[in-house]
Amino acid sequence: MRLVFLSLLCLLFAGQALADPCDELPPPSVKAKRIDEAVKLNTSYSYGSLTNIGQSIVRPGNLILGLTRGNAVVAFATSIPSYIDRKGEWECASPQITLTYGFSPMTVYVAREFPPGTCAYNEIYQHEQRHVKAYQTHLASLEKEVLDLLSKRFVTGGPWRGPVGQTSSRVQQELDERWTPYITRAIERVNEAQAQIDTPEEYARVAESCNGEIKQRTGQKAKTKP
């Protein structure tokens, strides 16, 4: 019985000696958070000023009566718990990455020539809400795509191993140089959906609405972009 006991004891010590301290680290993870903040409203600009601001998107001869603008934001927060071997030669580290993305701020502009409460204001404002909805829908559609790509790259099933002090800088460099530009470009694909809202038919519909109120305030022959 004593021999059996000693054998078991030796096996126990051997198991402890072979334990990998890297296994004590949490597994790598990636999370995503969409920016969720109130849309701002600005009615201080004239339609002339809005037309200048949006000249890159307006067709020649058109006026911009309302505009929705969003500033694309992509930010990564990282926490990388690590274990360094006793000799200080190598480390294992587990990237914990949180992506925050969206538009901040997002602002709806309605030209000041159309006061709140008027039919023209309501037509223009409701048109711009379609743009807001397009922004929000696009952001929601990106979440799975972005999470899948980031997870395939960073959620490896176990801690990363390498020379001491290199994991954190390596992860941050990749996030800055590869993933931030990639996600920014993905967000900006929303411009395709926005262009489908601003059709010539929609321009004409808004210009003719409210018993000619919009035409009267902008000039009878003016074409408009709501």
N, C-alpha and C positions, 0 to 999 in steps of 0.2 A: 504493500500500500504506500509505503514511503517513496518508492521509486516512481509510482504513478503521480504522487503529489509533486515531486520535484520536476517531473516532465511537464506537468501542467503549469507549474510556476515559470519554468523556462519559456514555455510558449507564450505566456502572458507578457513577460518582459520583452520578448521578441516582437510581439504585436505592438507594444507601446513604442518601441524603438523605430518601427517602420511607419508609424502614423505620420501622415503628411500634414504639417501645420497649415498649409494652404487651404486645406479642406475646411478650416475654421472660418474662412472668409465667406461673406454672402456671395451668391452667384451674380454674375454680371446682369445688369438690367437696363432697359430703356423705357422711358415714359414720355408721353406727349401731353401738353396742355395748350388748348386754344385760348387766345386772348378773348376775354368776354367783358367788354366795357361798353358803356352807353355811346350811341352815335351822337355826335355833336351836330348842332344846327347853326348855320351862319346865314344871316339875311342882310349883311352889311355891304355886299358888293353889288355894283350895277351889272346889267347884262353885258355891257361893254367890257368891263373888267373880267367877268367870267369868260367871255369869248377870248380875251387875251390869254388868260390862264390856261384854258383848254384848247389853244390853237392847234396843238399837235393831233387832236382827235376830231376836230370839227371839220366838216366839209366846207369848201370854199363857198362863200355867200350865205352861210348859215350863222345864226346867232345862238349863243349858249344862254339859256334862261335859268337852267339849274345844272348842278354838277355834284357828283359824289366822288370823293377822293379818299383813298386809304393808303397809309404809309405801311409798306410791308415790313414786318419785324420777324427776325429769326434769332433766337438766343438759346444757348446751351448752358446749363448748369451741370457741373460734374463733381462727384465725390468718388475718390478712388482709394478705398481702404486697402492696405498692403501688408505684407509680411516680408521682412528682410532676414536672410539667413545669418547665422552667428558670425560668419566670416565677412559679411558685408559684400559679398560678391554677386549675389543675385537676389531677385525679389519676385514674389508673386503678387499680383494686384487685380482688383476686381472693379472695373469701371461701372459706376452708377450714373446714368446719363438722363437728364430731364430736358426735353426740348419744349420751349415756349414759342409759339408762332401765331401769326395773325396780322391784323391791321391795327395800328395805334399811332395817331388817332385815325378814326374814320369820321369824315365830316360831310354832311349834306348842305349844299349851298342852294339857296333860292334867291334870284335877283331881287334887289330891294324895290324895283318898280312894281312888284306884285305883293302887296301887303298880306299878312296872314288874315284869313277869314274870307278872302276874295275867291271867286271861282278859279281864276287863273292860278293863284297860289296853290290851291288844292290840286289842280291838274298837274302842275309842275312837281309839287311835293310827292304826289302819289307815283309819278313816273320815277322819281329818284329812289323811292322805296323799292322799286323793282331792281335797281342797281345794288342797293344794300343787300337785298335778298340773294342776289347773284354772288356777291362777295361771301356771304355767310355759307351758302350752299357749297361753294367751291372749297372753302376751308374745311368743311366737314368731310367732303369727298377725299381730301388729301390725307386724312389722318391714318387710315389703314395702310395706304401705299407707303407713306413715310415710315411708319412704325415697322412695317415688314422689312424694308430695306435696312433700316438702322439695326434691327434685331439680328438680321442675318450677318451683319458685319461685326457687331459688338457683343451680342449675347452668345458666347461661344460654348456655354455649358460648363465652364470652369474658369478659374482665375487665369490671367495672362502671366506668363513667365518671361523674364528677361533680365538684363543688367540693371543694377540698382539705379533708381532715379529716372529711368527712361520712359516708363509707361505713361505717366501723367503728361509729359510734354508731347509724347507721340500721339496720344489720344486728342489732346487739345489742338495740335497742329492739323490733324486730319479733319476735325470738326470745323476748324476755321477755313481751311483751304479747299476742302472737298464738299462737305455736307451743307455748310451755310450757303454757299452760292447755289448748290443744287436745289435746296428747298426754296430759296428766294425765287429762282426761275420757275419752279413749280407753282408757287403762289401767283406769280405774274401771268400765268396762263389764264387767269380769270378775265384778262382783257378780251379774249376770244368770245366769252359769254356776254360781256358788256357790249361788244359791237353788235351782237345779234338783237339787242334791245333797241339800239338807236338806228332803226331802219328809216328810210325815207317816208314810209307809210306812217310811222309813229310821229315823225316830225310834222307831217301834214295834219294828222289827227289833232295834235295838241295845238297847233297854230290856228286851226279852225274852231276850236272849242270855245265855250263860254260866250257865245253870241258875238264873236269878234273882239272880245276884250283884249286878248293877247296881241292881235294884229294892231289894234288901236294904240297900244302902249309901245309897240316896237316899230311901227310904220307899216302901212298896208302891204307893201311889197316884200317885206322882210321874211325870209325863211328862218325857221327857228329850230333849235335843238332843245327839247325840254330838259 
